[in-house]
Amino acid sequence: MGMAKRESAAADSIAARKGKPGGTVRVKENREDERYQFHKGGVPVSIEQPGGGITKLTAFLRNLSAGGLAFLSRGYIHPGSICSITLMRKDGRAKVVTGKVTSCRYLQDSTHEVGMKFDSRIEPSILLDVSDTEGRTIELPDLRGRILQLDDSKMDQILLAHHMKGSGAEIRCAGSVDEAIKKLGEEIFDIVFCDPSVNGGADPADMMRKIKSAGFVGPVVICTAESDQKKIAGATEAGAGHVLMKPYEQKDLHDLMIALHRQVGAVLTARAIYSTLDDHSTLEQGLAEFVSFARQAADQIETAMRKNDVAAVRNVCLHLKGSSVGFGFASIGEAAREAAESLDAGGGKMDGARAQVRYLGLMCRSVALRGKAE
């Protein structure tokens, strides 16, 4: 068995013991950056030992983040050693990253896991797909977008805010149907969460009709302690897709919110999206202008979605598709391309493209200059 195969087998064996499948999936830990499993064999590594001398080897990569990576080695490598690793971008070009070994721990059969910190941060999206969340473990902090809670109970408002505290989602509250309709006309909401007992007991079916007539097309969750199944059935027949009975378990709420946020495109795993060209001093002013442009695009997308203005949304998508890659934001350009294609496939209607468009808007709002305060 060759070295790469032995290292791959070792990685699979370790992953199996930990109950983690292979492939490219996101690893969540208490760290600054998102870390992704990135299984690649035969990767060229050059190591300059602290005491002198250069060692060249081929390694098996285990994971990757914006700030570093980990690879498997058949021998011990001293922390502090200087590393140079050649990675292949998605476009087929080579990218050399340099850094220092920060850790080296024994795993099994003389195999060690080596941790490396980059000298300069990178954008993982140039090496692997970090935007596609299908098949990945989505967690509460990954949720974005807005939830409208229609409930006149202050205690229930406090409970929902408490249970969703660890998420990146925003919650707006409305104490009446009229207030909810007003808010739906002012902002983009991804999910409506409502209790039919608001204001002494509304007709659930009538409540649903009013929410739908306000132009809301996303998922509606009926959250109620109502025991009359006919009323609940009336709400579901009128368009409510989900029912959460009070009192509910926090885990049930989280599972439902994660599934619905994934459905509407309001899941974003990166805390901020940086340019891969931010070390080009000649582009510094241009990058600052692009960040401003992207955030304006996010506002334009929300406004157009609220008005169901497909032409305006498509125009923004094309502008982003045309310029994002040139400024080092390939993931934004790819999301814009997918959104535009979905709009075109929908024959001038927003319905089938809403999740892709919403995701693009959230990405644009997350664009930032590295090292700059938000």
HUKA-V589652 format. One record per backbone hydrogen bond with DSSP energy under -0.5 kcal/mol. NH is the residue of the N-H (numbers start at 0). CO is the residue of the C=O. If there is no record, write none. Layout:
nh->(NH,NH)
co->(CO,CO)
This chain:
nh->(5,6,7,8,9,10,11,12,13,14,15,16,17,18,18,19,24,26,27,28,30,34,35,36,37,39,39,42,44,45,46,47,48,48,51,54,56,58,59,60,60,61,62,63,64,68,69,70,71,72,79,80,81,82,83,84,85,86,86,88,88,89,91,94,96,96,98,99,100,101,102,104,106,107,110,111,112,113,113,114,115,116,117,118,119,121,123,125,126,127,129,132,135,137,141,142,143,146,147,148,148,149,149,150,150,153,156,157,158,159,160,161,162,163,164,166,167,167,169,171,173,179,180,181,182,183,184,184,185,185,186,188,189,190,191,192,193,193,194,195,197,199,200,201,203,206,207,208,209,210,211,212,213,214,215,218,220,221,221,222,222,223,223,228,230,231,232,233,234,235,236,237,238,239,240,241,243,245,252,253,254,255,256,257,258,259,260,261,262,263,264,264,265,267,272,273,275,277,279,280,282,283,286,287,288,289,290,291,292,293,294,295,296,297,298,299,300,301,302,303,304,305,306,307,308,309,312,313,314,315,316,317,318,319,320,321,322,323,326,326,327,328,332,333,334,335,336,337,338,339,340,341,342,343,344,345,346,347,352,353,353,356,357,358,359,360,361,362,363,364,365,365,366,367,371)
co->(1,2,3,4,5,6,7,8,9,10,11,12,13,14,15,14,22,34,25,26,28,26,63,24,61,37,60,58,56,83,54,81,46,52,48,46,44,42,71,39,58,69,69,35,67,115,62,113,59,111,100,77,47,98,45,96,43,84,94,86,92,125,88,86,84,94,82,116,80,114,114,112,110,110,107,72,104,70,111,102,68,99,66,97,97,65,121,122,123,123,127,130,132,135,138,139,265,169,190,146,171,147,192,148,173,151,152,153,154,155,156,157,158,159,161,163,139,142,144,146,148,175,176,177,178,179,180,181,181,182,182,186,145,145,218,147,191,220,149,193,194,196,197,195,201,202,203,204,205,206,207,208,209,211,210,189,191,219,241,193,220,221,243,226,227,227,228,229,230,231,232,233,235,234,219,219,221,223,248,249,250,251,252,253,254,255,256,257,258,259,260,261,260,141,365,271,327,274,276,278,279,280,282,283,284,285,286,287,288,289,290,291,292,293,294,295,296,297,298,299,300,301,302,304,303,307,308,309,310,311,312,313,314,315,316,317,318,319,322,323,324,323,328,329,330,331,332,333,334,335,336,337,338,339,340,341,343,342,349,349,350,352,353,354,355,356,357,358,359,360,361,362,363,272,368)
